[in-house]
Amino acid sequence: MTKTLYLMRHGQTLFNRLHRIQGASDSPLTEQGIADAKRVGDYFKRHAIKFDHAYCSTQERASDTLELVTDQPYERLKGIKEWEFGVFEGESEVLNPKPDPERQSHGDFFLQYGGENDFQVQDRVVKTLTAIMERPDNQQVLAVSHGGASFMFLRRWLSMDEIKRRQIRFENCAVFKFSYDDGKFMFESVHNLDDPE
């Protein structure tokens, strides 16, 4: 039986606004982040999208976002937390290295600085979300995660060429819809707040 996953990126944070690398560190939602999360909650209500279960990463910006989107109970999961960037966390985004042109990712770069590589992030997020969707009573699920973690998850199911062709954006409060069946996810759509309904 096909199930549905809505994977959402958290709302804008202070570090997002200041263009600082967050990763495993945290910063509070801004007023815009709070307002945008509430708008996503309204979007779900207008479209009669309901969830039998809700999850978020263990990071505060994700749980705060989820609590603004819905008032239903939820579970925090370490497996969908953001990519760890080691000593780069809290630093300016201008220090981020350029992605490897072939992989369109940072590869192993952050390992030498106490962080994770891209496939470590991808493997844990895919494993965690697959386990969620394999639960028998999970048919339509909301999971609030992060930009880097969501990007690496999507990369498992779509090529970089396809992501570019579809002009998929990973903005704060973006909601990615996936169908799930037999251990595999299929990307359906993405909704950003400035997209027409």
C-alpha positions as CSV (number, residue, x, y, z in Angstrom):
1,M,0.0,0.0,0.0
2,T,1.3,3.4,-0.9
3,K,1.9,5.9,1.9
4,T,2.7,9.6,1.9
5,L,5.5,11.5,3.6
6,Y,5.6,15.3,3.9
7,L,9.2,16.3,4.7
8,M,9.4,19.9,5.8
9,R,12.4,22.2,6.4
10,H,12.2,24.3,9.6
11,G,11.3,28.0,9.6
12,Q,13.9,30.8,9.3
13,T,16.3,31.1,12.3
14,L,18.6,33.8,13.5
15,F,21.6,32.0,12.0
16,N,19.7,31.7,8.6
17,R,19.1,35.4,8.7
18,L,22.8,36.1,9.6
19,H,24.1,33.6,7.0
20,R,25.8,31.5,9.6
21,I,26.3,27.7,9.4
22,Q,24.0,25.9,11.8
23,G,24.4,22.1,11.6
24,A,24.2,20.5,15.0
25,S,24.2,23.9,16.7
26,D,20.9,25.7,17.1
27,S,19.5,29.2,17.0
28,P,15.9,30.4,17.6
29,L,13.3,31.0,15.0
30,T,12.9,34.6,13.8
31,E,9.6,36.4,13.7
32,Q,9.5,35.5,10.0
33,G,10.2,31.9,10.8
34,I,7.4,31.7,13.3
35,A,4.9,33.4,10.9
36,D,6.0,31.2,8.0
37,A,5.5,28.0,10.0
38,K,2.0,29.2,10.9
39,R,1.3,29.8,7.2
40,V,2.3,26.2,6.4
41,G,-0.1,25.0,9.1
42,D,-2.8,27.1,7.4
43,Y,-1.8,25.6,4.0
44,F,-2.3,22.1,5.4
45,K,-5.7,23.0,6.8
46,R,-6.9,24.7,3.6
47,H,-6.0,21.6,1.6
48,A,-7.4,19.2,4.2
49,I,-4.0,17.6,4.7
50,K,-4.0,15.6,7.9
51,F,-1.3,13.5,9.5
52,D,-1.7,10.3,11.5
53,H,1.8,10.8,12.9
54,A,4.3,13.7,13.2
55,Y,8.1,13.7,13.8
56,C,10.9,16.2,13.9
57,S,14.6,16.2,14.5
58,T,16.0,16.6,18.0
59,Q,17.0,20.2,17.3
60,E,14.9,23.0,18.8
61,R,14.3,24.9,15.5
62,A,12.6,21.8,14.1
63,S,10.4,21.1,17.1
64,D,9.5,24.7,17.4
65,T,8.5,24.7,13.8
66,L,6.4,21.5,14.1
67,E,4.6,22.9,17.2
68,L,3.6,26.0,15.1
69,V,2.4,23.8,12.2
70,T,0.2,21.4,14.2
71,D,-0.8,20.8,17.8
72,Q,-0.8,17.0,17.5
73,P,1.6,14.9,19.5
74,Y,5.0,14.2,17.9
75,E,8.2,12.3,18.3
76,R,11.8,13.7,18.1
77,L,14.3,11.6,16.1
78,K,18.1,12.1,16.0
79,G,18.2,10.4,12.6
80,I,16.7,13.4,10.8
81,K,18.9,16.1,12.5
82,E,20.9,18.4,10.4
83,W,24.3,17.6,8.8
84,E,27.1,18.2,11.4
85,F,29.7,20.6,10.1
86,G,32.2,20.4,13.0
87,V,34.3,23.5,13.7
88,F,32.5,25.4,10.9
89,E,29.3,25.6,12.9
90,G,28.4,29.1,14.0
91,E,30.8,30.6,11.4
92,S,29.9,32.6,8.3
93,E,28.5,30.7,5.3
94,V,31.2,32.3,3.2
95,L,33.5,29.7,4.7
96,N,31.5,26.9,3.1
97,P,33.6,25.1,0.5
98,K,32.4,24.9,-3.1
99,P,30.6,21.6,-3.8
100,D,32.4,18.9,-5.7
101,P,31.3,19.5,-9.3
102,E,30.6,15.8,-10.0
103,R,28.8,14.9,-6.8
104,Q,27.3,18.4,-6.3
105,S,28.0,18.0,-2.6
106,H,30.8,18.6,0.0
107,G,31.8,14.9,0.0
108,D,34.2,14.1,2.9
109,F,35.3,17.7,3.4
110,F,33.7,18.2,6.9
111,L,35.1,14.9,8.3
112,Q,38.5,16.4,8.9
113,Y,36.9,19.2,11.0
114,G,34.8,16.9,13.2
115,G,31.7,16.8,11.0
116,E,29.9,14.3,8.8
117,N,30.3,13.4,5.1
118,D,27.4,13.6,2.7
119,F,26.7,9.9,2.6
120,Q,26.7,9.6,6.4
121,V,24.0,12.2,6.4
122,Q,22.1,10.6,3.6
123,D,22.3,7.1,5.0
124,R,21.0,8.0,8.5
125,V,18.1,10.2,7.1
126,V,17.0,7.5,4.6
127,K,17.2,4.8,7.3
128,T,15.2,6.9,9.8
129,L,12.5,7.9,7.4
130,T,12.2,4.4,6.0
131,A,11.8,3.0,9.5
132,I,9.1,5.6,10.1
133,M,7.1,4.7,7.0
134,E,7.4,1.0,7.7
135,R,5.4,1.4,10.9
136,P,2.1,-0.2,10.1
137,D,-0.1,2.7,11.4
138,N,1.9,5.4,9.6
139,Q,0.0,6.2,6.4
140,Q,0.3,10.0,6.1
141,V,3.3,11.4,8.0
142,L,4.8,14.8,8.6
143,A,8.5,15.1,9.4
144,V,10.3,18.4,10.1
145,S,14.0,18.4,9.3
146,H,16.7,20.6,7.8
147,G,18.0,21.9,4.6
148,G,21.2,19.8,4.3
149,A,19.5,16.7,5.6
150,S,16.5,17.1,3.3
151,F,18.8,17.8,0.3
152,M,20.8,14.6,0.9
153,F,17.6,12.6,1.3
154,L,16.2,13.9,-2.0
155,R,19.6,13.1,-3.7
156,R,19.0,9.4,-2.9
157,W,15.8,9.5,-5.1
158,L,16.5,12.2,-7.7
159,S,19.7,13.0,-9.7
160,M,21.2,16.4,-9.4
161,D,20.3,17.0,-13.1
162,E,16.7,16.2,-12.3
163,I,16.7,18.5,-9.2
164,K,18.1,21.3,-11.4
165,R,15.7,20.6,-14.2
166,R,12.7,20.8,-11.9
167,Q,14.2,23.9,-10.2
168,I,13.6,22.4,-6.7
169,R,14.3,25.0,-4.0
170,F,15.2,24.2,-0.4
171,E,13.8,27.3,1.3
172,N,12.9,27.6,4.9
173,C,9.4,26.0,5.5
174,A,9.6,24.2,2.1
175,V,7.4,21.0,2.1
176,F,8.5,18.0,0.1
177,K,5.9,15.4,-0.7
178,F,7.0,11.8,-1.3
179,S,5.0,8.6,-1.9
180,Y,6.4,5.5,-0.2
181,D,6.0,1.9,-1.2
182,D,8.1,-1.2,-0.8
183,G,11.1,0.5,0.8
184,K,11.4,3.2,-1.8
185,F,10.4,6.9,-1.9
186,M,9.2,8.7,-5.0
187,F,9.4,12.5,-5.1
188,E,6.0,14.0,-5.9
189,S,6.2,17.7,-5.4
190,V,7.6,20.6,-3.4
191,H,5.7,23.6,-2.0
192,N,7.5,26.8,-1.0
193,L,5.5,29.6,0.6
194,D,5.8,31.9,-2.5
195,D,4.5,29.2,-4.8
196,P,1.0,29.6,-6.2
197,E,-1.6,27.3,-4.7
